Every structure is written in C-alpha cells, then in structure tokens.
Amino acid sequence: MPGEIKPAYLIAGSDEAKIDAALARLRARAEREGGPGALEVFEARDGGAPDAAALIAAIPAMSLTASRRYLLADGVERWSAAQAGKVASALEQLDADTTVVLVAHGKAPAKLGAAVKSAGGELLGYDAPRERDLPRRLVADAAERGFDLDVAAARLLVERMGTSTVRLANELDRLALWAGPEEEVSLADLEAMVANTSEAVVWALTDALIERRPAEAVLAAERLAAQGETVTGLVYALGARLRRAHRALEQLESGRSQKQVTSELDMHPYAAKMLVRGLRGTSIAELRGAIVAVADLEIWCRGGSEYDERVALTLAVRDATGAAGA
C-alpha cells in the first residue's frame, strides 16, 4: 500500500504469499505512523468469521493517541450476506483519520467491493498463478529480492516444493540470503541446496519420534510448519514411515536378519538401513504409541480438536515421543 493511504481497502484472492506481504506492509505502516496500538485486528476465531459487529462499532470510535487508526478484518469471506451488508453500510461513515482493511482469502462478499470503492478505497486482487506460470513468477519475485533465479531452477523449485505461494516465498527469502545481491542461483545450485529439503526434515522428525527425542522432534515439526508444510501432508508422511518402522521391528523381533528386513522395506537401501538402525532401543509398544498419536493428529485436523493445526502438531509430536506422559 505505497503512497497516499486510502480510507478503505479490500484485499482478496488465493495468493496467500502476496496477501501476507500486503498485510506486512500495512502493519509496518501502522506502527510507523502511530505505534503498535494504531492497528486493531478483527480475526476469525475457531474457524468462524471476524466479528463484524465489533468492527462496525469500532469504525466511529476516536483515538487519543494515534494520528490515524487502522482497522483490519481478516477472513471476511466467511461473513454472511447480512454481515457484509451491515459493514458495507458502516463504510459510508468513515472519517478522514480511519482506514479499514478487509481481507478475503478467496472471493469476497459482493457488497464489500462496491462499498470500498464508494468510500474512495481500493480493491487489491491477488490470485495465485497457475502451476505452469509459477516458474516465471518465481524468476520475477527473485529479481525483486535482488538476485537472479535461473528459469530451470525455478521449475525445479516448483517441482520439489509444490505450488504453495507462501512456501515458495519462504524459500526465495532463504535463497536471497544465500545468494546475496546481484548473484545467480542456478539449477546446479538449487539441486545442491534445496532438493528434498522438506523430505529431509520429515525424515529427521520421524527419526526423532522413533528414538524418542522430544526436543528435536518439536524443532523439526516447527521448521516444517514454517516452511509451509501442511499438517495433513505431514500426517501421511509420518504415518507411512512409522508403519514401516513398526513392521521392520516386528520382523527383527521374530528373528529375521537386518539384511532381510531392509531388503523388504520398499525403500532406497540406504534409507532402509538407516531406518532399521534407528530402531535400536525402541519397543513395539513405543512405536504403536507414536502411530496412535499421529492417527489422533489426523482426527484433530478434521475438526476433532479445539486447537489450531500447529498447536495440535506440537502436542501430537510430544505425545508420540512419550514426552506428554513424562
């Protein structure tokens, strides 16, 4: 939101990275102009919608400290038509020292766009590019960060990291630090640095679960979440490897040799060898407990928990390592 600030903004679209960047600029501007209290946030809670009534009540209020008030409602796509209509009417009463920012993750209620325009505001649309267009977008975003990204490297980045714009933006930030200004990141550089980064961390997390090292497990889980990994995807990856470990340990305890077990794990030989090696000192009961904890996490992600996904992930990881009962 560069330049002269407008009385209202509607930010909408599916590109979460661009939306996050716009909100970061808003927060920075609000704090620069009026300190931390200049931005009042109305967030969605427990999967619901931001409090429309509270926002409406806040619009005519006055501030004795900040020169300009910023009111941010994040998640307005969940508003009903009636709620959106009431907020649209309230925008007609904006004073010169208040800016209202409405954020819709996806499509915004129809009435809001017209109301923001009528109030002299601006509509900002950020739609995520199609997968085939992502490499070009990454090259452009890298240039904004001050380094050159080879288009072949950009294609590999999408292939390995997926299409999440937040996750890709985080990786570009990391590459910018590595490359430095006006340097190039080539395909060879990327293959050496970031190929299978998340996969490696998933393996580190699984090893920490199997070997019951809670501190390392929690750190690995937090790193994956920060990289943009979804908890649902982690449930699948963790569950699959824990079940392999359980099967391998059962076979070892039945008298089969380590060589026989590793050859039947349907994994790369080195990976299978490392998995079996990590089973030393682990019991069948402990592995079953870890599998149950991951299964519980899957239930939580489907609405069975009062916690958000990242908190649920941390709790499940602690439970899987036995730390919860320590």
C-alpha angles and dihedrals in degrees: 000000000000124000126014112009117239127218094245142015133190112200113190140161147080099274100102093180093058091044090051090050092050091050091048089055090048093051092047092050094046093050092044092053102036111005128249093314094059092083118065113190127205105192132183112257129206092355092306132112130283114267103271093183092054091050092050090050091049096052097077094038120112130228122219094193113033122066090213129024121216119200116192123191110187119194101027091154085082094060118112119238089258093052092047090049093053092048090048090055091047091055088067088069099055115139125217094260099052130082120190118200119193119192124198119185094212124348119003124221108274098240095058097065093054091045093051091050091047089053090056093258135133136248115222116193120193113179119176113246122247114267092253090055096048097089091057090048091051091051090053093045090050089054089054088054091053103255137091120246116198111233091232089054089049090054091050090049091057091045094052102033101037130227101297105126091205092054092046092048090052090051092049089052089053092047091049090058091048097045100041124207120330094000127126130238108209132194090259091052092051094047089053096045114030108016107131093351093152092042090055091051091048088054091048089051092049091048090052090051093049093046091043098238102150100181093053091043093054092047091051091048091050091049092052091048090050090052089057099257112158117234089229090059091048091051090058095046095045094043093051094050095043090052089051089051091049092050092047093050092049089053093047091051090049089062103262117142123252089244092055092048096048092049092057100046096093091232138110106288094241092048091048091050092051092047093052092045089056091057093074109119093012121119130213089242092055092050091049089052091053092049090050091050091053090047089052088051090056090053090049090052089055093059100281096118136066089213127085116252097263093052090045089051092052092048092048092049091051090047092048091055093047092246093122091065097041 
